[in-house]
Amino acid sequence: MATTITVWADVRCPWCWMGHRRLRSVLDRLDREAVVEHRSFLLEPAGPEGAFPTVRETALTSWGMDERGWEALRSRVTNAAGAQGLTIDMDEVRSVDSRPVHRLLKYATARGVDAHRAWDDAFTAHLAANDDLTDPVALRRLAASWGIGGEEVDDLLAGDDLLAEVEADHRAAVARGIGSVPTFVSGDRALSGHRSEDGLVALLGAGRAVR
């Protein structure tokens, strides 16, 4: 029987990208089939106010962090990402409303695009390339890499298609008591935050990771 693991994540979250890669590595080593369900989480469910600041700007104002504290956080994220072969430009990452890209991810996977690839590409665009994923031009470029035409993206963004599904995912997370991401759920067990591959293997229970 296949194992089902549900992952709540936000494209804005660097730890989610790292968790996404770690989960893929674990699943590639499992001795049984696993099904991954990707669910949307909104780090700012009310949406950022005004122009989209960089995470650095947000840290030094809204979070009350000083330059020394920001540098420590930036180094921690950069080093952890680098250990997994990922490049994250934390100084230029912007605090955007992630609903548009979550909607596009749902649309793409419904069209048959591989969910792992789609999420990985979205993480790369936001965290490494610092694309504004509320910009239709950036979203069309992302979708084109999956074989989805620009007109389809424009039609999606022109209305509210899949917005309810994105927000329902977030409400479901809150109802489960999930307050941070990534969160991985398998059966009645959950694991949140920046965890090791061994932790993910343990979450999957009876499955055995093949070295």
C-alpha contacts under 8 A as a table, 3 or more apart, distances in Angstrom:
res1	aa1	res2	aa2	distance
1	M	32	R	7.85
1	M	33	E	7.36
2	A	32	R	6.68
2	A	33	E	4.77
2	A	34	A	5.02
2	A	35	V	6.61
3	T	32	R	7.74
3	T	33	E	6.37
3	T	34	A	4.46
3	T	35	V	6.00
3	T	186	S	7.69
3	T	204	L	7.43
4	T	34	A	5.67
4	T	35	V	4.65
4	T	36	V	5.87
4	T	37	E	7.31
4	T	186	S	6.19
4	T	187	G	7.66
5	I	34	A	7.28
5	I	35	V	6.25
5	I	36	V	5.00
5	I	37	E	6.21
5	I	184	F	6.60
5	I	185	V	5.55
5	I	186	S	4.71
5	I	187	G	7.74
5	I	204	L	7.77
6	T	36	V	5.77
6	T	37	E	4.56
6	T	38	H	6.02
6	T	39	R	7.04
6	T	184	F	5.72
6	T	185	V	5.06
6	T	186	S	6.49
7	V	36	V	7.19
7	V	37	E	6.12
7	V	38	H	5.08
7	V	39	R	5.83
7	V	182	P	6.88
7	V	183	T	5.74
7	V	184	F	4.67
7	V	185	V	6.44
8	W	38	H	6.28
8	W	39	R	4.69
8	W	40	S	5.66
8	W	41	F	5.73
8	W	173	A	7.34
8	W	181	V	6.44
8	W	182	P	5.78
8	W	183	T	5.29
8	W	184	F	6.64
9	A	13	C	7.40
9	A	16	C	5.83
9	A	38	H	7.65
9	A	39	R	6.57
9	A	40	S	5.68
9	A	41	F	5.16
9	A	42	L	7.90
9	A	181	V	5.47
9	A	182	P	4.98
9	A	183	T	6.92
10	D	13	C	5.52
10	D	16	C	6.79
10	D	40	S	6.18
10	D	41	F	5.12
10	D	42	L	5.95
10	D	43	L	6.71
10	D	98	S	7.40
10	D	181	V	7.26
10	D	182	P	7.70
11	V	14	P	7.73
11	V	16	C	7.22
11	V	17	W	7.48
11	V	98	S	7.01
11	V	101	V	7.94
11	V	102	H	7.83
11	V	119	W	7.56
11	V	122	A	6.60
11	V	123	F	5.42
11	V	126	H	7.19
12	R	43	L	7.64
12	R	95	S	7.33
12	R	96	V	7.75
12	R	98	S	7.04
12	R	123	F	7.38
12	R	126	H	6.90
12	R	127	L	7.21
13	C	16	C	5.22
13	C	17	W	6.84
13	C	181	V	7.55
14	P	17	W	5.23
14	P	18	M	6.55
14	P	77	V	7.31
14	P	81	A	7.92
14	P	88	I	7.52
14	P	123	F	7.92
14	P	127	L	6.94
15	W	18	M	5.06
15	W	19	G	6.05
15	W	77	V	7.79
15	W	181	V	7.55
15	W	182	P	6.78
15	W	193	G	7.23
15	W	194	H	5.99
16	C	19	G	4.92
16	C	20	H	5.90
16	C	181	V	6.39
16	C	182	P	4.88
16	C	194	H	7.90
17	W	20	H	4.94
17	W	21	R	6.34
17	W	120	D	7.18
17	W	123	F	6.16
18	M	21	R	5.24
18	M	22	R	6.21
18	M	81	A	6.48
18	M	84	Q	7.23
18	M	86	L	7.97
18	M	194	H	7.69
19	G	22	R	4.97
19	G	23	L	6.00
19	G	182	P	6.63
19	G	194	H	6.58
19	G	195	R	7.21
20	H	23	L	5.28
20	H	24	R	6.36
20	H	120	D	7.64
21	R	24	R	5.15
21	R	25	S	6.32
21	R	84	Q	7.95
22	R	25	S	5.09
22	R	26	V	6.28
22	R	196	S	7.46
22	R	197	E	5.91
23	L	26	V	5.07
23	L	27	L	6.11
23	L	197	E	7.06
23	L	200	L	6.94
24	R	27	L	5.14
24	R	28	D	6.13
25	S	28	D	5.22
25	S	29	R	6.66
25	S	197	E	7.79
26	V	29	R	5.26
26	V	30	L	6.36
26	V	197	E	6.25
26	V	200	L	7.24
26	V	201	V	6.70
26	V	209	A	6.88
27	L	30	L	5.13
27	L	34	A	6.95
27	L	209	A	8.00
29	R	209	A	5.14
29	R	210	V	4.84
29	R	211	R	6.64
30	L	33	E	7.37
30	L	207	G	6.54
30	L	208	R	5.76
30	L	209	A	4.43
30	L	210	V	5.73
31	D	207	G	6.60
31	D	208	R	5.82
31	D	209	A	6.26
31	D	210	V	6.31
32	R	207	G	6.73
32	R	208	R	7.98
38	H	115	A	7.67
39	R	166	V	7.75
39	R	169	D	5.74
39	R	170	H	7.81
40	S	102	H	6.48
40	S	166	V	5.66
40	S	167	E	7.62
40	S	169	D	5.38
40	S	170	H	5.96
41	F	166	V	7.75
41	F	169	D	6.64
41	F	170	H	4.81
41	F	173	A	7.28
41	F	181	V	7.63
42	L	45	P	5.06
42	L	98	S	6.92
42	L	99	R	7.57
42	L	170	H	6.32
44	E	47	G	5.09
44	E	48	P	6.51
44	E	97	D	7.34
47	G	96	V	7.55
47	G	97	D	5.25
48	P	51	A	7.83
48	P	52	F	6.69
48	P	95	S	6.76
48	P	96	V	6.32
48	P	97	D	6.14
49	E	52	F	7.39
52	F	94	R	6.09
52	F	95	S	5.53
52	F	96	V	5.55
53	P	56	R	7.96
53	P	57	E	5.98
53	P	58	T	6.38
53	P	94	R	5.60
53	P	95	S	5.75
53	P	96	V	7.87
54	T	57	E	5.16
54	T	58	T	6.32
54	T	91	D	6.88
54	T	92	E	5.77
54	T	93	V	5.45
54	T	94	R	4.00
54	T	95	S	5.77
55	V	58	T	4.97
55	V	59	A	6.03
55	V	90	M	6.96
55	V	91	D	6.83
55	V	92	E	7.28
55	V	93	V	5.86
55	V	94	R	5.52
55	V	95	S	5.77
56	R	59	A	5.07
56	R	60	L	6.27
56	R	70	W	7.08
56	R	90	M	7.19
56	R	91	D	5.57
56	R	92	E	7.53
56	R	93	V	7.94
57	E	60	L	5.25
57	E	61	T	6.24
58	T	61	T	5.22
58	T	62	S	5.31
58	T	63	W	6.39
58	T	95	S	7.89
59	A	62	S	5.98
59	A	63	W	4.66
59	A	64	G	6.37
59	A	65	M	5.45
59	A	66	D	7.91
59	A	70	W	6.85
60	L	63	W	6.16
60	L	64	G	5.53
60	L	65	M	4.76
60	L	66	D	5.72
60	L	67	E	7.08
60	L	70	W	7.36
61	T	64	G	5.26
61	T	65	M	6.96
65	M	69	G	5.77
65	M	70	W	6.30
66	D	69	G	5.27
66	D	70	W	6.19
67	E	70	W	5.04
67	E	71	E	6.11
68	R	71	E	5.19
68	R	72	A	6.32
69	G	72	A	5.14
69	G	73	L	6.31
70	W	73	L	5.11
70	W	74	R	5.91
71	E	74	R	4.96
71	E	75	S	5.96
72	A	75	S	5.22
72	A	76	R	6.15
73	L	76	R	5.07
73	L	77	V	6.26
74	R	77	V	5.32
74	R	78	T	6.01
74	R	90	M	6.25
74	R	91	D	7.76
75	S	78	T	5.04
75	S	79	N	5.81
76	R	79	N	5.38
76	R	80	A	6.07
77	V	80	A	5.23
77	V	81	A	6.04
77	V	88	I	7.84
77	V	90	M	7.94
78	T	81	A	5.20
78	T	82	G	5.97
78	T	87	T	7.14
78	T	88	I	6.08
78	T	89	D	7.64
78	T	90	M	7.53
79	N	82	G	4.97
79	N	83	A	6.21
80	A	83	A	5.29
80	A	84	Q	6.97
81	A	84	Q	5.33
81	A	85	G	6.47
81	A	86	L	4.94
81	A	87	T	6.35
81	A	88	I	6.87
82	G	85	G	4.83
82	G	86	L	5.03
82	G	87	T	6.07
83	A	86	L	7.35
87	T	127	L	7.80
87	T	128	A	5.69
88	I	127	L	5.25
88	I	128	A	4.75
89	D	92	E	5.81
89	D	93	V	6.31
89	D	127	L	6.30
89	D	128	A	5.69
89	D	129	A	7.84
89	D	130	N	7.37
90	M	93	V	5.22
90	M	127	L	7.31
92	E	130	N	6.38
93	V	126	H	6.93
93	V	127	L	5.96
93	V	130	N	5.39
94	R	130	N	7.21
94	R	132	D	7.38
96	V	132	D	7.28
96	V	133	L	7.40
96	V	134	T	6.99
97	D	100	P	7.34
97	D	134	T	6.82
98	S	101	V	5.64
98	S	102	H	6.24
98	S	133	L	7.11
98	S	134	T	7.12
99	R	102	H	5.06
99	R	103	R	6.11
99	R	163	L	7.17
99	R	166	V	7.09
100	P	103	R	5.16
100	P	104	L	6.28
100	P	133	L	7.11
100	P	134	T	5.93
100	P	157	L	7.15
101	V	104	L	4.89
101	V	105	L	6.07
101	V	122	A	7.63
101	V	133	L	6.07
101	V	134	T	7.08
101	V	139	L	7.15
102	H	105	L	5.06
102	H	106	K	6.33
102	H	166	V	6.58
103	R	106	K	5.21
103	R	107	Y	6.21
103	R	161	D	7.60
103	R	162	L	5.51
103	R	163	L	6.13
103	R	166	V	6.57
104	L	107	Y	4.95
104	L	108	A	6.00
104	L	139	L	7.81
104	L	143	A	7.81
104	L	153	V	7.48
104	L	156	L	7.76
105	L	108	A	5.11
105	L	109	T	6.18
105	L	115	A	7.75
105	L	118	A	6.58
105	L	119	W	7.03
106	K	109	T	5.34
106	K	110	A	6.12
106	K	162	L	7.19
107	Y	110	A	5.17
107	Y	111	R	6.30
107	Y	162	L	7.51
108	A	111	R	5.01
108	A	112	G	6.56
108	A	113	V	5.44
108	A	115	A	7.95
108	A	118	A	7.50
108	A	143	A	7.67
108	A	146	W	7.69
108	A	148	I	7.67
109	T	112	G	5.00
109	T	113	V	4.73
109	T	114	D	6.27
109	T	115	A	5.60
109	T	118	A	7.64
110	A	113	V	7.27
113	V	117	R	7.72
113	V	118	A	6.84
113	V	146	W	6.63
114	D	117	R	5.44
114	D	118	A	6.18
115	A	118	A	5.02
115	A	119	W	6.08
116	H	119	W	5.39
116	H	120	D	6.06
117	R	120	D	5.08
117	R	121	D	6.03
118	A	121	D	5.20
118	A	122	A	6.23
118	A	146	W	7.65
119	W	122	A	5.04
119	W	123	F	6.15
120	D	123	F	5.13
120	D	124	T	6.16
121	D	124	T	5.03
121	D	125	A	6.14
121	D	142	L	7.51
122	A	125	A	5.08
122	A	126	H	6.24
122	A	142	L	7.37
123	F	126	H	5.31
123	F	127	L	5.72
123	F	128	A	7.51
124	T	127	L	5.44
124	T	128	A	5.02
124	T	129	A	6.35
125	A	128	A	5.91
125	A	129	A	4.89
125	A	130	N	6.08
125	A	131	D	5.46
125	A	133	L	7.86
125	A	142	L	7.81
126	H	129	A	5.91
126	H	130	N	4.67
126	H	131	D	5.08
126	H	132	D	6.78
126	H	133	L	6.72
127	L	130	N	5.40
127	L	131	D	7.85
131	D	138	A	6.49
132	D	135	D	5.57
132	D	138	A	6.57
133	L	136	P	7.53
133	L	138	A	5.98
133	L	139	L	6.01
134	T	138	A	7.62
134	T	139	L	7.30
135	D	138	A	5.38
135	D	139	L	6.32
136	P	139	L	4.94
136	P	140	R	5.89
136	P	153	V	7.69
136	P	154	D	7.24
136	P	157	L	7.92
137	V	140	R	5.15
137	V	141	R	6.21
138	A	141	R	5.08
138	A	142	L	6.23
139	L	142	L	5.02
139	L	143	A	6.06
139	L	153	V	7.33
140	R	143	A	5.04
140	R	144	A	5.99
140	R	149	G	7.31
140	R	150	G	5.14
140	R	153	V	6.10
140	R	154	D	7.93
141	R	144	A	5.13
141	R	145	S	6.69
141	R	150	G	7.91
142	L	145	S	5.49
142	L	146	W	7.18
143	A	146	W	5.24
143	A	147	G	6.55
143	A	148	I	5.11
143	A	149	G	6.91
143	A	150	G	7.38
143	A	153	V	7.38
144	A	147	G	4.95
144	A	148	I	5.03
144	A	149	G	5.88
144	A	150	G	7.03
145	S	148	I	7.38
148	I	152	E	6.90
148	I	153	V	7.65
149	G	152	E	5.47
149	G	153	V	6.76
150	G	153	V	5.09
150	G	154	D	6.19
151	E	154	D	4.99
151	E	155	D	6.09
152	E	155	D	5.11
152	E	156	L	6.15
153	V	156	L	5.04
153	V	157	L	6.18
154	D	157	L	5.23
154	D	158	A	5.96
155	D	158	A	5.14
155	D	159	G	6.90
156	L	159	G	5.95
156	L	160	D	7.29
156	L	161	D	6.07
157	L	160	D	6.99
157	L	161	D	7.64
160	D	163	L	5.42
160	D	164	A	7.63
161	D	164	A	7.45
162	L	165	E	5.07
162	L	166	V	6.35
163	L	166	V	5.16
163	L	167	E	6.29
164	A	167	E	5.19
164	A	168	A	5.92
165	E	168	A	4.96
165	E	169	D	6.22
166	V	169	D	5.23
166	V	170	H	6.58
167	E	170	H	5.05
167	E	171	R	6.24
168	A	171	R	5.04
168	A	172	A	6.07
169	D	172	A	5.12
169	D	173	A	6.36
170	H	173	A	5.13
170	H	174	V	6.37
171	R	174	V	5.05
171	R	175	A	6.08
172	A	175	A	5.02
172	A	176	R	6.35
173	A	176	R	5.16
173	A	177	G	6.46
173	A	178	I	5.14
173	A	179	G	7.64
174	V	177	G	5.00
174	V	178	I	5.21
174	V	179	G	6.60
175	A	178	I	7.37
178	I	181	V	7.77
178	I	183	T	7.30
180	S	183	T	6.91
180	S	192	S	6.78
180	S	193	G	6.82
181	V	192	S	6.15
181	V	193	G	5.76
182	P	192	S	5.72
182	P	193	G	5.43
182	P	194	H	7.38
183	T	190	A	6.81
183	T	191	L	5.58
183	T	192	S	4.17
183	T	193	G	6.41
184	F	190	A	5.53
184	F	191	L	5.16
184	F	192	S	6.28
185	V	188	D	7.20
185	V	189	R	5.73
185	V	190	A	4.31
185	V	191	L	6.50
185	V	203	L	7.93
186	S	189	R	5.43
186	S	190	A	6.38
186	S	203	L	6.72
186	S	204	L	6.33
189	R	203	L	6.78
190	A	203	L	7.21
191	L	195	R	7.94
191	L	200	L	7.73
191	L	203	L	7.12
192	S	195	R	7.44
195	R	199	G	6.06
195	R	200	L	7.22
196	S	199	G	5.13
196	S	200	L	6.61
197	E	200	L	5.08
197	E	201	V	6.20
198	D	201	V	4.98
198	D	202	A	6.19
199	G	202	A	5.12
199	G	203	L	6.26
200	L	203	L	4.96
200	L	204	L	6.38
201	V	204	L	5.24
201	V	205	G	6.83
201	V	207	G	7.42
201	V	208	R	7.37
201	V	209	A	6.67
202	A	205	G	5.24
204	L	207	G	6.04
205	G	208	R	7.95
